[in-house]
Amino acid sequence: MEPDKVIFKRKLYDKMLLWKNRDAGATALLIEGARRVGKSTLVTEFARREYDTHILIDFSKASQEVFRLFNDLSDLDYFFLRLQLLYSVQLQERKSVIIFDEVQLQPLARQAIKHLVADHRYDYIETGSLISIKKHVEDIVIPSEEYKLYLYPLDYEEFRWALGDTATMPLLKSVFQQQIALGDDANRKLLRDFRLYMLVGGMPQAVHTYIEKNDLSAVDYMKRSIIQLYEDDFRKIDPSGRASMLFDAIPAELSKNSSRYQVSSVIGDNVSDAVTDRLIAEMKDSMTVNIAYHANDPGTGMAHHMDINRYKMYVGDTGLFVTLAFKDKDFTENSIYRKLLSDKLETNLGYLYENVVAQMLRAAGNRLFYYTFPTESGKHNYEIDFLLSRADKICPIEVKSSGYKRHASLDAFCKKFSNRVLSAYLLYTKDLRKEEQLLYLPVYMTLFL
């Protein structure tokens, strides 16, 4: 079976089903996600299972005749007749769905959603990558009749499902809720399993390659092809190559342990702020990266007080991050993967764990914020890696790549904002333990926060 046709169980499916039953054709479903994250496979499987018939219009390869259909929607009866003849599919009223795949390539199709939804004969699902780029929508009216969902790479639980393991994550959730220790032997085994996820990542093609070949070099080759695809996309929206440079430099920038992404160190000082802001916005829209903004006033309204010019950038998939980090070689040797898997590679992997935590928090629906403030001496800064808003409180998170138990930043933050803190978390590689307000968590439990 082709890698991009393998059907992995995805959590978004249940949200799609909720949309179908709740909205009953009153809106179109728009699914955004990075390239190769599995959008087309997911929506096609959903259409096959939940509708009597469906038409999939893939605008990356649709004929010009299909494109021209959207030039005139004055006669919808004729439009649907032509569509059914072109795809040899008979649509059934309220029992069929029409899929606009890669809809950003035909803006008129996205604009048509308003009229098609109002017609109410069929359901509509749109998928797109880089869907918010201005050049795709500047000449059309964006429909308000869209319900938007986001598809990310497989999260850790979905990855375990893909490997045939449906038991581990429910058990771990129970452990998290009861806040009980697992024991060192169990933790070592679970951490090794989690590091495999960090190395392979959650891109469906990479996961399928691992399952099929059990060869991490083959997985790395697949990930390099995805990275090349992303870089080619970046060059289409930014022929100067600066967006590609910013993407490639993410591991190097994180390894500096700086309090922000230093754009000037990557593309120089002679690029205007306006150009830089546009590049970052387009990279963020592509969903190939996750961006954490500095929260100037940590609290429940962090989005209103964030510094948009002070941010950290993470790769959307940690498996791709690993390949980027060792991109100086023609291929990532299996020996490197083996050492990473056993946690014996002689390098500081804190930035790698930070990236996977960012990925897991974002996939769970959290916006990413961090916070820095000066130490008592003023010579250094305390830094909280991530901040979560829960109810009317906040939860600071510090990430460690080892069993390191010092947490001066967390202590100082909890003292400074004692009336705002609900819980504090130290994500690390050792077993779960509780210490007053602070909960030490194995990093693989991040998705339960």
Backbone hydrogen bonds, N-H to C=O, Kabsch-Sander energy under -0.5 kcal/mol:
donor,donor_aa,acceptor,acceptor_aa,energy
5,K,2,E,-2.1
6,V,2,E,-0.6
6,V,3,P,-0.8
8,F,6,V,-0.8
13,Y,10,R,-1.2
14,D,11,K,-0.9
15,K,11,K,-0.8
16,M,12,L,-2.3
17,L,13,Y,-2.3
18,L,14,D,-2.0
19,W,15,K,-2.0
20,K,16,M,-2.4
21,N,17,L,-2.3
22,R,18,L,-2.5
23,D,19,W,-2.7
24,A,19,W,-0.7
24,A,20,K,-1.2
26,A,23,D,-1.9
28,A,145,E,-3.1
29,L,124,Y,-2.6
30,L,28,A,-0.6
30,L,147,Y,-3.0
31,I,29,L,-0.6
31,I,126,E,-3.1
32,E,30,L,-0.6
32,E,149,L,-2.4
33,G,128,G,-1.5
37,V,34,A,-1.2
42,L,38,G,-2.2
43,V,39,K,-2.6
44,T,40,S,-2.1
45,E,41,T,-2.1
46,F,42,L,-2.4
47,A,43,V,-2.5
48,R,44,T,-2.3
49,R,45,E,-2.0
50,E,46,F,-2.5
51,Y,47,A,-1.4
52,D,95,K,-2.2
53,T,95,K,-1.0
55,I,97,V,-1.9
57,I,55,I,-0.6
57,I,99,I,-3.1
58,D,56,L,-0.8
59,F,57,I,-0.9
59,F,101,D,-2.3
61,K,58,D,-2.0
62,A,58,D,-1.1
67,F,63,S,-2.0
68,R,64,Q,-2.5
69,L,65,E,-0.9
69,L,66,V,-0.7
70,F,66,V,-0.5
70,F,67,F,-1.2
71,N,68,R,-1.9
72,D,69,L,-0.8
76,L,74,S,-0.5
79,F,75,D,-2.0
80,F,76,L,-2.8
81,L,77,D,-2.0
82,R,78,Y,-2.6
83,L,79,F,-2.2
84,Q,80,F,-2.4
85,L,81,L,-2.0
86,L,82,R,-2.5
87,Y,83,L,-1.8
88,S,84,Q,-0.9
89,V,84,Q,-1.5
91,L,89,V,-0.7
94,R,121,R,-3.9
95,K,92,Q,-2.4
96,S,92,Q,-0.8
97,V,53,T,-1.3
98,I,123,D,-2.6
99,I,55,I,-3.3
100,F,98,I,-0.5
100,F,125,I,-2.9
101,D,57,I,-2.6
101,D,99,I,-0.8
103,V,100,F,-0.7
103,V,127,T,-2.6
105,L,102,E,-2.0
106,Q,103,V,-1.9
109,A,106,Q,-1.6
110,R,106,Q,-1.1
111,Q,107,P,-2.3
112,A,108,L,-1.7
113,I,109,A,-0.6
113,I,110,R,-1.0
114,K,111,Q,-0.9
115,H,112,A,-0.7
116,L,112,A,-2.4
117,V,113,I,-2.9
118,A,114,K,-1.5
119,D,115,H,-1.7
120,H,116,L,-1.3
123,D,96,S,-2.3
125,I,98,I,-1.9
126,E,29,L,-3.8
127,T,100,F,-2.4
128,G,31,I,-1.7
133,I,130,L,-1.5
136,H,133,I,-2.0
137,V,133,I,-0.6
137,V,134,K,-1.1
138,E,134,K,-1.8
140,I,137,V,-1.4
142,I,140,I,-0.7
146,E,144,S,-0.6
147,Y,28,A,-3.3
148,K,146,E,-0.6
149,L,30,L,-2.8
151,L,32,E,-2.8
152,Y,150,Y,-0.5
154,L,202,G,-2.8
159,F,155,D,-2.4
160,R,156,Y,-2.2
161,W,157,E,-2.3
162,A,158,E,-2.3
163,L,159,F,-1.4
164,G,161,W,-2.0
165,D,160,R,-2.9
166,T,164,G,-0.7
171,L,167,A,-1.6
172,L,168,T,-2.6
173,K,169,M,-2.4
174,S,170,P,-1.7
175,V,171,L,-1.9
176,F,172,L,-2.6
177,Q,173,K,-2.5
178,Q,174,S,-2.0
179,Q,175,V,-1.3
180,I,175,V,-1.4
187,N,183,G,-2.3
188,R,184,D,-2.5
189,K,185,D,-1.9
190,L,186,A,-2.5
191,L,187,N,-2.7
192,R,188,R,-2.0
193,D,189,K,-2.0
194,F,190,L,-2.1
195,R,191,L,-2.5
196,L,192,R,-1.5
197,Y,193,D,-1.3
198,M,194,F,-2.0
199,L,195,R,-2.0
200,V,196,L,-2.8
201,G,197,Y,-2.8
206,A,203,M,-0.7
207,V,203,M,-2.3
208,H,204,P,-2.7
209,T,205,Q,-2.2
210,Y,206,A,-2.1
211,I,207,V,-2.4
212,E,208,H,-2.7
213,K,209,T,-2.6
214,N,210,Y,-2.5
219,V,215,D,-1.8
220,D,216,L,-2.4
221,Y,217,S,-2.2
222,M,218,A,-1.9
223,K,219,V,-2.4
224,R,220,D,-2.4
225,S,221,Y,-1.5
226,I,222,M,-1.6
227,I,223,K,-2.5
228,Q,224,R,-2.4
229,L,225,S,-1.7
230,Y,226,I,-2.3
231,E,227,I,-2.6
232,D,228,Q,-2.3
233,D,229,L,-2.1
234,F,230,Y,-2.6
235,R,231,E,-1.9
236,K,232,D,-1.2
237,I,233,D,-1.5
238,D,234,F,-1.7
241,G,238,D,-2.2
245,M,241,G,-1.9
246,L,242,R,-2.4
247,F,243,A,-2.1
248,D,244,S,-2.7
249,A,245,M,-1.6
250,I,247,F,-1.5
253,E,249,A,-2.8
254,L,250,I,-2.4
255,S,251,P,-2.1
256,K,252,A,-0.8
256,K,253,E,-0.6
257,N,254,L,-1.6
258,S,253,E,-0.7
261,Y,311,Y,-3.4
262,Q,260,R,-0.5
263,V,261,Y,-1.3
265,S,262,Q,-0.7
266,V,262,Q,-0.5
266,V,263,V,-1.6
267,I,263,V,-2.5
268,G,264,S,-1.7
276,T,272,S,-2.4
277,D,273,D,-3.0
278,R,274,A,-2.0
279,L,275,V,-2.4
280,I,276,T,-2.5
281,A,277,D,-2.3
282,E,278,R,-2.3
283,M,279,L,-2.3
284,K,280,I,-2.5
285,D,281,A,-2.5
286,S,282,E,-1.6
287,M,284,K,-1.4
288,T,283,M,-0.9
289,V,283,M,-0.6
290,N,314,Y,-2.6
292,A,312,K,-2.4
293,Y,291,I,-0.5
293,Y,368,L,-2.0
294,H,307,D,-0.7
294,H,310,R,-2.4
295,A,370,Y,-3.1
296,N,294,H,-0.9
296,N,305,H,-1.7
302,M,299,G,-1.0
304,H,301,G,-1.6
305,H,301,G,-0.5
305,H,302,M,-1.3
307,D,294,H,-2.6
308,I,306,M,-0.8
310,R,307,D,-1.8
312,K,292,A,-2.5
314,Y,290,N,-3.1
316,G,288,T,-3.1
321,F,317,D,-1.7
322,V,318,T,-2.2
323,T,319,G,-1.5
324,L,320,L,-2.6
325,A,321,F,-2.4
326,F,322,V,-1.1
327,K,324,L,-1.6
329,K,326,F,-1.4
333,E,331,F,-0.8
336,I,333,E,-0.9
337,Y,333,E,-1.6
338,R,334,N,-2.9
339,K,335,S,-2.2
340,L,336,I,-2.4
341,L,337,Y,-2.7
342,S,338,R,-1.8
343,D,340,L,-0.9
344,K,339,K,-3.3
345,L,339,K,-0.8
347,T,345,L,-2.3
349,L,347,T,-0.8
352,L,349,L,-0.5
353,Y,349,L,-1.9
354,E,350,G,-2.3
355,N,351,Y,-1.8
356,V,352,L,-1.9
357,V,353,Y,-2.1
358,A,354,E,-2.1
359,Q,355,N,-2.2
360,M,356,V,-2.4
361,L,357,V,-2.7
362,R,358,A,-2.3
363,A,359,Q,-2.4
364,A,360,M,-1.2
365,G,362,R,-1.9
366,N,361,L,-2.2
369,F,367,R,-0.5
370,Y,293,Y,-1.9
371,Y,384,I,-1.9
373,F,382,Y,-1.8
375,T,380,H,-2.6
378,G,375,T,-0.6
382,Y,373,F,-3.7
384,I,371,Y,-3.3
385,D,383,E,-0.6
385,D,397,I,-0.7
386,F,397,I,-1.8
387,L,369,F,-1.7
388,L,395,C,-2.0
390,R,388,L,-0.6
390,R,393,K,-2.4
393,K,390,R,-2.8
394,I,420,R,-2.4
395,C,388,L,-2.8
397,I,386,F,-2.5
398,E,425,Y,-2.2
400,K,427,L,-3.1
411,D,407,H,-2.4
412,A,408,A,-2.6
413,F,409,S,-2.5
414,C,410,L,-2.8
415,K,411,D,-1.7
416,K,412,A,-2.4
417,F,413,F,-2.8
418,S,415,K,-0.8
420,R,417,F,-2.0
421,V,417,F,-1.2
422,L,394,I,-2.7
423,S,394,I,-0.6
424,A,437,Q,-1.6
425,Y,396,P,-2.5
426,L,439,L,-2.2
427,L,398,E,-2.8
427,L,425,Y,-0.6
428,Y,426,L,-0.6
428,Y,441,L,-2.4
429,T,402,S,-1.7
433,R,440,Y,-1.7
435,E,438,L,-3.0
438,L,435,E,-2.6
439,L,424,A,-2.6
440,Y,433,R,-3.0
440,Y,438,L,-0.5
441,L,426,L,-2.8
441,L,439,L,-0.6
443,V,428,Y,-2.3
445,M,442,P,-2.5
446,T,443,V,-1.7
448,F,445,M,-2.1
449,L,446,T,-2.1
